[in-house]
């Protein structure tokens, strides 16, 4: 499968107004399946990146003010710090502003997956698919509660979220469903407005409802419950096995439901002083640092750029957010080529965590931001493990993408 190479900025650049590259075709004139998929994914990513950057920076600064500038103990929340009565006047105002910034910034994160799903679906099925994609992405983060008969009474029980993987699935499903509807439903010209503003959006919303509630969310929930059970049992069989499983599940979906299931179990073990949380805090940030680093070293390693230009700003942001303890900066990289990137950063996060623990790093405080580093026992082993995992991700990813370029399976970026 040979794909025509494109040099960014050249006269052959046939990128459309939405950032979609239509120049990559097979020799027979037919589009490569992966080219089409990646084009739609890249469109969704291009709209999602500003949300992550804005939310991440606001959320990060909301943590810098209390824990770096004002020097509050990292074990205290902003509310706890205010309750001590030590902060009055201007400092009290700063803390209150920080609290608002924290809520606002991390609320923006909740729109990343809906924005991605909406514009990926829009890229596939046009404007009539956008609302279905947004709804699906929102439900992927906040699934609809279902009535269940529990303890002798009907109760509204929210299922486990499917996260950005659910967002990918529903974006493509609703996008191609709407595309099919547009082709099959033919109406007179006078009825086009009814078709595009009412009929197809309504059918898309109903399709999204059924798909998310009865297919995507149950599968994601079953997976997460299985992982939660696995984590619980692993915690009782030895720290190293626990660290491996905790690292993998923490890194897997970059702050998504699997990550949260891992965090729930890990925090319980840590608060009970059963097992430390070292593996988790390292794996939260290793993917973001490693993938961000790959955008800084690609040209030095292989002599060329291996990413589209939008990823270079995203890479710097990803590294910055990682030092704030935020993993979502790596999501654009995971979405762009998930079949390779997700296994890569999961495996390398495990390697980094195990390296740190083997060398003697121990952390009990459940925070991965840089201001919590003074609370780590064995900071040098901790940094070594974080460095090992991050560099492996960066180097392997750069060489992998360069190999794809050489084989004609990825665009040439210069």
Secondary structure, 3 states (H helix, E strand, C coil): CCCCCCECCCCCCCECCCCCECCCCCCCCCCCHHHHHHHHHHHHHHHHHHHHHHHHHHHHHHHHHHHHHCCCCCCCCHHHHHHCCCCCCHHHHHHHHHHHHHHHHHHHHHHHHHHHHHHHHHHHHCHHHHHHHHHHHHHHHCCCCEEEEECCEEEEECCCCCHHHHHHHHHHHHHHHHHHHHHHCCCCHHHHHHHHHHHHHHHHHHHHHHHHHHHHHHHHHHHHHHHHHHHHHHCCCCHHHHHHHHHHHHHHCCCCHHHHHHHHHHHHHHHCCCCCCHHHHHHHHHHHHHHHHHHHHHHHHHCCECCCCHHHHHHHHHHHHHHCCCCHHHHHHHHHCHHHHHHHHHHHHHHHHHHHHHHCCECCCCCCCHHHHHHCECHHHHHHHHHHHHHHHHHHHHHHHHHHHHCCCCCEEC
